[in-house]
Amino acid sequence: MPRKLRRLGVWLDGRHIADLEQRHWNELKLRYTAEALDTWPLNTPVVSCSLPLSLKPADARYFCAGLLPEGQALQSLASRAKVATNSTFELLERYGRDIAGALVIADEPPDPGRFDVDAYVGDDLERAVDDLEDHPLGVGDDSELSLAGLQDKLLLVRLPGGAWGRPLHGRPSTHILKADDPRRPGLVAGEARCLTLAGHLGLTDFDHELRSFGDTQCLIVQRFDRAGDGAAVTRLHQEDLCQALGLDHVGPSGKGKYQFGGGPSFRDAARLLETYSADPVAELDRLVSVITFTVAVGNADAHGKNLALLHHDAGSVTLAPLYDTVPTVLWPKLRSRLSMFVGGQERISEVTLDDIATEARSWQHPADRASDVASSTATRLAEAVRDGIIDPKSALGRHVSARCAQLLAQCQRRG
């Protein structure tokens, strides 16, 4: 017998633009409101490229599941909410007030008057870091927040004077704290160096810092989907590549976010940029630069949830700043197989500039143009290391220098 229809509102910039509807446990549909239909043309990617504005409800299961954590973090949140890990509707009902992007998902309109922050004082933040396994994201009984991913993280609010707090009652978080992996010490330091290089190349634009709390080194990054500070923080809409394509990031094998597990490819990302970007050529150039950077720093974990799109005015998208840029090559036990292949090449150590040009050609992007962008990116990256943007004697510095030299040598031989 069908269950009673259940609804959650979806708000964007304070406007009720859609409802999530569930009648059966394995169903989750998004229905746009009359206000949304009166505001934007049909087929506008308001919520997602996979959920363009339509008169009919659409299947939103995979987009919504992509708003939730993975692994142990998801299990912990589900246990606290007393629901199953696949109860996406109930999990968003509990944790949907501060999620990735600009949407607020709740059973009542967002009320900024309820926003609050619980300031960390004394050793509170150190204890929160120590307690991450039991309380991922810093979630407590009064928390209403979620963030995708596997890594141990806390969601923070930067307070006046540089102190930190825990967001309450839908208050937008401003920063993400990532704790180092005790099985792979130095992981967050490696990511921090990659972010420094990416920022120097203009591939990311948010602040980051390394801090130690007790014996745990942590990386604190400014959220790229937030703007402003203090009481004037605003949300910026974004979605990862799996969400934008409407793909199940888990999939039958548990590896749906990887291309070898049925997940997205760089060609899929290029297609979305060609369709929805206001300047497709510039965005495809940027995608070529992202691929070159990913290859040069040795990040084989650049999968469909680690590449995102920023939405602008609910009508166009751009590539989001790079994030989760971990140089996996420095940890031999981590994967060496690319999460998204480059020109058919699956091994990150074997990718050449020709492979990058071949990849771009498959998007109908000129190969000569792609080669120029790739060689320029590798040149600038090598110069950044040589100029001391990161320590050239560090493991990452040595690897990047050698890999860029390898890529550029091929360019010189061809020339």
Buried (B, 14 or more C-beta within 10 A) or exposed (E): EEEEEBEBBBBBEEEBBBBBBBEEEEBBBBBBBEEBBEBBEEEBBBBBBBBBBBEEBBBBBBBBBBBBBBEBBBBBBBEBBEBEBBBBBBBBBBBBBBBBBBBBBBEEEBEEEEBBBBEBEEEBBBEBBBEBEEBBBBBEEEBBBBBBBBBBBBBBBBBEEEEBBBBBBBBBBBBBBBBBBEEBEBBBBBBBBBBBBBBBBEBBEBEBEBBEBEEBBBBBBBBBBBEEEEEEBEBBBBBBBBBBBBBBBBBEEEBBBBBBBBBBBBBBBBBBBBEBBEEBEEBBBBBBBBBBBBBBBBBBBBBBBBBBBBBBEBBBBBBBBBBBBBBBBBBEEBBBEBBBBBBEBBEBEEBBBBBBBBBBBBBEBBBEBBBBBBBBBBBBBBEBBEEEBBEBEBBBBBBBBEBBEBBBEBBEEEE
